[in-house]
Amino acid sequence: MNESAPPTSFTPFDRPVRAAFVGLGRIYDLNMRGYVDNDDVHVVAIVDPSDERRAQRQVDWPEARAFRSVEELASSGLGVDAVEVLLPIALHEEGVTQCLDNHWHVNLQKPMTIDLPSAQRILDAARANDRQLRVMENYLFYEPLRKLKEVVDSGALGTISGYHLKMVASGRGGWEVPGDTYQHQFEQAQLGRGTLLFDDGWHKLSTAIWLFGPIREVRAWVGSTAVVPGVEIDAPTTVLWEHVNGVRGVWDITLAVDMYLRSDYYSNDERWEVTGRRGFARVNRCTGRGLQQPSLEIYLDGETRAFHALDDDWASSFRDSGRHWLRWLHHGEGPLWWGAEEATHVLRVALAAYESSTYGGIGVDPQSLG
Ligand SMILES: NC(=O)c1ccc[n+]([C@@H]2O[C@H](COP(=O)([O-])OP(=O)(O)OC[C@H]3O[C@@H](n4cnc5c(N)ncnc54)[C@H](O)[C@@H]3O)[C@@H](O)[C@H]2O)c1
């Protein structure tokens, strides 16, 4: 399989980008923040089959035209340069290729898609249409994680010995998630792409690759818990891996159905802890507000340094990711964070975890898949 990058012949726009939102559901509330008060963009269209959601979102962009489908938008004659694709995962491939075929640049939500042939078809569409394809990763724009990367890269912790990620999905707390949003997630889970490992977990794998580079071996033990009859959540799950640079990571995914977790968004308790030969650095939370202490702490030589003034509102990572994309389109300031190549590697690592678990936790090279 040739997962070469989409084209690089892109020339930034010499005017604000004309953008459309495709999919106006739960995550739109955060994705739209990159577009607010932004001179790099002019929102010209919103698209969703739901009358209710179009009416609700029209308030944000009174001048934008509203459409029920991508086909309707494409045939309207309205000029569009780029789209923010916020569709349920099962519709990613169809929706993205349709947008690329309309010669629109695409900023796609994660997970890119569910398997490698599908990823290839998306990459082929980007190449054939000579359009930019970004698979957005807002976690790379979360300030405590950016600071963590800065500390790791600075060498202050000494040579990195290893790291672990923790993720606890709690059943109580956080914002309201509409029933049909959950329905899409459960259908996805029934196809073997679980909510925790594949969907939310996509971010954890992205941050691992962002911090330490490509992964050469993955081992996993994917579990399952019935939360209500007919609905299974993919925990307890443990995934471990080794990067090409020799650093190893471990990630535990746990379900705490009855635990209340304070959160403005999803009730997910997350941690990243990197240990070097001299000390460690830990990001204490992200989406939820589990540990109410500074979001980043560094321990070195018997002293702890805590960062009290980072922008640790998870929503800010969406704002900054969106602004980055629009600045790229308007001014060419890159890199994309992430492009299609990196996203395909994330997909490979997730698929390698499933492959490993299926065969009893054997080591799987993500590049050997396909
Ligand atoms: N980055 C993150 O942390 C994060 C968090 C949550 C969700 N997501 C991702 O965002 C995407 C959307 O998730 P969500 O939670 O907003 O889902 P959602 O179900 O709440 O919203 C999807 C919207 O798409 C609309 N839609 C369905 N078919 C359509 C079509 N053919 N054309 C246009 N619109 C259509 C639906 O009516 C709905 O309003 C998913 O890919 C999900 O994985 C990312």
The ligand as a Tripos MOL2 file, in Angstrom:
@<TRIPOS>MOLECULE
LIG
   44    48     1     0     0
SMALL
NO_CHARGES

@<TRIPOS>ATOM
      1 N1        -11.4380   15.9510   18.7570 N.am      1 LIG1
      2 C1        -12.2080   15.4470   19.6980 C.2       1 LIG1
      3 O1        -11.8330   15.4220   20.8520 O.2       1 LIG1
      4 C2        -13.5690   14.9090   19.3360 C.ar      1 LIG1
      5 C3        -14.5440   14.8060   20.3270 C.ar      1 LIG1
      6 C4        -15.8070   14.3350   19.9530 C.ar      1 LIG1
      7 C5        -16.0630   13.9470   18.6350 C.ar      1 LIG1
      8 N2        -15.0680   14.0320   17.7120 N.ar      1 LIG1
      9 C6        -15.3010   13.6180   16.3040 C.3       1 LIG1
     10 O2        -16.1210   14.5790   15.6650 O.3       1 LIG1
     11 C7        -16.9530   13.9420   14.6910 C.3       1 LIG1
     12 C8        -18.3880   14.3060   14.9830 C.3       1 LIG1
     13 O3        -18.7170   13.9310   16.2910 O.3       1 LIG1
     14 P1        -19.9580   14.5250   17.0830 P.3       1 LIG1
     15 O4        -19.7840   14.0610   18.4750 O.co2     1 LIG1
     16 O5        -20.1090   15.9800   16.7940 O.co2     1 LIG1
     17 O6        -21.1370   13.7120   16.3700 O.3       1 LIG1
     18 P2        -22.6880   14.1190   16.2970 P.3       1 LIG1
     19 O7        -23.3950   12.8590   15.9700 O.co2     1 LIG1
     20 O8        -23.0770   14.8830   17.5150 O.co2     1 LIG1
     21 O9        -22.7460   15.1260   15.0560 O.3       1 LIG1
     22 C9        -22.6900   14.7060   13.7230 C.3       1 LIG1
     23 C10       -23.5620   15.6410   12.9050 C.3       1 LIG1
     24 O10       -23.4370   15.2650   11.5220 O.3       1 LIG1
     25 C11       -24.7300   15.4000   10.9410 C.3       1 LIG1
     26 N3        -24.7890   14.6170    9.7150 N.ar      1 LIG1
     27 C12       -25.1050   13.3060    9.5560 C.ar      1 LIG1
     28 N4        -25.0430   12.9710    8.2470 N.ar      1 LIG1
     29 C13       -24.6620   14.0880    7.5800 C.ar      1 LIG1
     30 C14       -24.4250   14.3700    6.2130 C.ar      1 LIG1
     31 N5        -24.5060   13.4170    5.2800 N.pl3     1 LIG1
     32 N6        -24.0650   15.6160    5.8620 N.ar      1 LIG1
     33 C15       -23.9370   16.5920    6.8070 C.ar      1 LIG1
     34 N7        -24.1570   16.3830    8.1230 N.ar      1 LIG1
     35 C16       -24.5150   15.1360    8.4970 C.ar      1 LIG1
     36 C17       -25.6860   14.9210   12.0210 C.3       1 LIG1
     37 O11       -27.0170   15.3720   11.7940 O.3       1 LIG1
     38 C18       -25.0490   15.5550   13.2600 C.3       1 LIG1
     39 O12       -25.5490   16.8560   13.4970 O.3       1 LIG1
     40 C19       -16.6330   12.4470   14.7980 C.3       1 LIG1
     41 O13       -15.6840   12.1340   13.8370 O.3       1 LIG1
     42 C20       -16.0230   12.2920   16.1750 C.3       1 LIG1
     43 O14       -15.1050   11.2170   16.2720 O.3       1 LIG1
     44 C21       -13.8500   14.5100   18.0440 C.ar      1 LIG1
@<TRIPOS>BOND
     1     1     2 1
     2     2     3 2
     3     2     4 1
     4     4     5 ar
     5     4    44 ar
     6     5     6 ar
     7     6     7 ar
     8     7     8 ar
     9     8     9 1
    10     8    44 ar
    11     9    10 1
    12     9    42 1
    13    10    11 1
    14    11    12 1
    15    11    40 1
    16    12    13 1
    17    13    14 1
    18    14    15 2
    19    14    16 1
    20    14    17 1
    21    17    18 1
    22    18    19 2
    23    18    20 1
    24    18    21 1
    25    21    22 1
    26    22    23 1
    27    23    24 1
    28    23    38 1
    29    24    25 1
    30    25    26 1
    31    25    36 1
    32    26    27 ar
    33    26    35 ar
    34    27    28 ar
    35    28    29 ar
    36    29    30 ar
    37    29    35 ar
    38    30    31 1
    39    30    32 ar
    40    32    33 ar
    41    33    34 ar
    42    34    35 ar
    43    36    37 1
    44    36    38 1
    45    38    39 1
    46    40    41 1
    47    40    42 1
    48    42    43 1
@<TRIPOS>SUBSTRUCTURE
     1 LIG1         1 GROUP 0 **** ****
